[in-house]
């Protein structure tokens, strides 16, 4: 059974808080999706999920550079907490379920 989650994220970076979104699709133990951070949307390259723990990797694009990341943490339907390990350091992310996502994802299932 495929499950979809969408979160509004806050990432703590040296210059403050950056906001973004995360769309996750979980099928079996496989994770795929998209990360929107620094005003850029990127695909998750690979990932896995097991018993409330999630990990995935990809690349984040900023205005000046692209950086690879490995993210891991805890996930529930309503909340996600991740640490992003990058060549620029480790960044902590908290996220809450997007209030519109439950409506949109339910509608997608009915239309799909």
C-alpha positions, -999 to 999 in steps of 0.1 A, spaced: 0 0 0 14 34 -10 12 62 15 18 99 8 29 126 32 35 163 28 52 185 54 60 221 58 97 222 70 119 245 90 157 240 86 181 256 111 211 270 92 238 294 103 220 324 89 186 316 105 157 294 96 149 283 60 114 271 51 105 244 26 83 215 18 88 177 16 66 153 -3 72 117 6 57 86 -10 63 53 9 56 20 -9 67 -10 12 100 1 26 109 23 -3 108 61 -1 107 85 -30 96 121 -33 107 157 -36 123 183 -14 117 220 -18 144 240 0 162 273 -8 134 279 -34 144 249 -55 126 216 -59 148 184 -61 140 147 -63 149 123 -36 175 99 -51 169 69 -29 154 62 5 139 37 30 113 36 57 109 11 86 88 15 118 87 52 120 123 58 109 131 73 75 163 79 56 169 93 21 194 111 1 196 136 -27 209 171 -37 198 205 -25 203 235 -48 210 270 -35 217 301 -55 254 295 -53 259 257 -53 245 222 -52 252 200 -21 246 163 -16 228 153 15 218 123 35 187 127 57 176 105 86 151 107 114 116 100 127 83 103 108 47 102 118 16 112 98 16 147 114 53 154 122 88 147 108 122 154 125 153 150 104 190 156 104 206 164 71 243 155 68 260 175 41 296 186 32 286 220 47 277 204 80 247 189 98 213 207 97 183 199 118 148 200 103 114 199 119 82 196 99 45 195 104 19 180 81 7 205 55 -29 212 64 -39 211 27 -21 179 20 -45 155 36 -73 170 15 -52 170 -17 -38 135 -12 -73 121 -5 -87 138 -36 -58 123 -57 -66 88 -45 -102 92 -55 -93 107 -89 -64 84 -95 
